[in-house]
Amino acid sequence: MPHPPDRSSARLTFTTRIRHLTDRLTQPQPSQRHRAIGLAASLLFALLTGLYVIQEVLNDPLLIQDDARQHVF
């Protein structure tokens, strides 16, 4: 017949569980970290893509020629 757990081991198990829960709450979770990194990467990609598109539109020779023709007439 197995012996019932004594109170000191039950108390140790309880404090270990509490300590584990508080450690999980105080430290950032990997999923939160991954989400933050993914969001930052997405925003950086969108910013760089937007800047590239703006730069290409501003340096497009056809648009520059069209603007010059409109100013002549």
C-alpha positions in Angstrom: 0.0 0.0 0.0 1.6 3.4 -1.0 2.3 5.8 1.8 0.3 9.1 1.8 2.4 12.1 0.9 3.6 13.9 3.9 2.9 17.6 4.4 6.4 18.8 3.7 6.5 17.4 0.2 2.9 18.7 -0.5 4.0 22.1 0.7 7.1 21.9 -1.4 5.1 20.9 -4.5 2.7 23.8 -3.8 5.5 26.4 -3.5 7.2 25.0 -6.6 4.0 25.4 -8.6 3.5 28.9 -7.3 7.1 29.8 -8.1 6.8 28.3 -11.6 3.6 30.3 -12.2 5.1 33.6 -11.1 8.2 33.0 -13.2 6.0 32.4 -16.2 4.0 35.6 -15.5 7.1 37.8 -15.0 9.1 36.7 -18.0 8.0 37.4 -21.6 6.6 34.3 -23.3 8.3 33.2 -26.5 5.1 33.5 -28.4 4.8 37.1 -27.4 8.4 37.7 -28.4 7.9 35.9 -31.7 4.7 38.0 -32.3 6.6 41.2 -31.6 9.5 40.3 -33.9 7.0 39.3 -36.7 5.1 42.6 -36.3 8.4 44.6 -36.4 9.6 42.7 -39.4 6.2 43.3 -41.2 6.3 47.0 -40.4 9.9 47.3 -41.6 9.1 45.5 -44.8 6.0 47.7 -45.5 8.0 50.8 -44.8 10.9 49.9 -47.0 8.5 48.8 -49.8 6.6 52.1 -49.5 9.8 54.1 -49.7 11.0 52.1 -52.7 7.7 52.7 -54.5 7.8 56.4 -53.8 11.4 56.6 -55.0 10.5 54.8 -58.2 7.5 57.0 -58.9 9.4 60.1 -58.2 12.3 59.0 -60.5 10.1 57.6 -63.3 11.3 59.4 -66.6 7.8 59.1 -68.2 6.2 60.9 -65.3 8.9 63.6 -65.4 8.4 64.0 -69.2 4.6 64.2 -68.7 5.0 66.9 -66.1 7.4 68.8 -68.3 4.9 68.7 -71.2 2.1 69.9 -69.0 4.1 72.9 -67.9 5.1 73.8 -71.5 1.5 74.1 -72.6 
